[in-house]
Amino acid sequence: MSVRLHPHAKERLSERGATEEEIITAIETGETFPAKFGRTGFRRNFAFGELWKGKVYATKQVEVYAAKEDDDWLAITFVTRFF
């Protein structure tokens, strides 16, 4: 299985505070849940302990929405939450 990022997801990485590695890890090892349009959602928490937009957060949650393409995943978009 391989994971690819849609150009939309790649363009949003720095804007939303995630890395390509975190997106891939969320898909490979995160919790899965059904999503709209026949997609699959993946959610994973990461230890963070860093500054994001002027505040330090202990945890970063990355939630990825992906489509299955044969045996691979295409990460369409994602949401990042800090807490």
HELIX and SHEET records of a PDB file:
HELIX    1   1 PRO A    7  ARG A   16  1                                  10    
HELIX    2   2 GLU A   20  THR A   29  1                                  10    
HELIX    3   3 LYS A   36  GLY A   38  5                                   3    
SHEET    1   A 5 VAL A   3  LEU A   5  0                                        
SHEET    2   A 5 ASP A  72  PHE A  82  1                                        
SHEET    3   A 5 LYS A  55  GLU A  69 -1                                        
SHEET    4   A 5 THR A  40  TRP A  52 -1                                        
SHEET    5   A 5 GLU A  31  PRO A  34 -1                                        
END                                                                             
